[in-house]
């Protein structure tokens, strides 16, 4: 059987900032490989074989954070929920390095990190394998012509729905009113029901650097919770 044909996927975000500290370079060189969830990239898994989450996390529930930024939230969830396996995806290597530093401090062993495009991760996640997903302060792509680049579009929502278990929770946080609008328009038709929305954060929420920036600049956070049908 021939391997699947790799789809053409444009990527528009940043992959690397201007400067990495020497300590962060060390984290990437010394720690990242050991925290890999497995073969995700096309060059190492052209057959697109599924990750074995049962082996990876010992049969525990698996959560997924899409674009973890500096890693404050994903490390908080990993430390607070040791009986859950968490996969964090983030293509911005500076954010990955920041999270690796936090992992050293927290000494968690239930977190795996994929430094790449979550669409490649979706390829290799089994159907109905994820119990909870987080999309927190995603790139807003404010210009109207760029709204199709947002995560809350069918290109991302359809594979997300496939990998989520029935009844799984999907959390979205943003400070951009138009992102709230598009989220409410696009997520329910993709196979989700709206559970809650508003200005009150979740009970287990920890404020991130992106939220703090939004508050300093006078923007109001909005939190949405969906459930996969």
C-alpha angles and dihedrals in degrees: 000000000000121000120258115270111253109243121231107251122179114213117202106174131090119278099187139012128222098270142022120196116238089246090054091050087054092052090053094047097042107031113024099076093053090054095052116127089217138270106349108141119087094238092060098033109031090155088060092226114183122258113250100237092173090064095036095056104017095251094305123138114277125222127192130210116196112211103354095193109198092355100244095130100039093050090047091053093046092051093045095047109042091163092062129074115225129196118197121196122198128152095192102095094202089060090048090053091050091052092049089057090052091049090057091053096044097041093212119167101188098073128093125187130212112190097203151061113323089220088070089050091052089057092064103035114102120244114274093004103125122080099188136011132195130204106179124179095336122191102288098210089204099192113092093230089058098050090101087066092063119107093239094077130101093261088069104022096056095057090040090056091049094055096043121091118239107275093020117150122242115194125196127185124183140151094209114097093205090053088055089051094051092044091054091047099046109030101060094051088052090066106281137113122218111242104174140348136175144081098309115098124220118276091248095045123131117194114245131213089256092054091048089052090051092051092049089052093049100254122138120232118231124198125202129186123196132179124214112242 
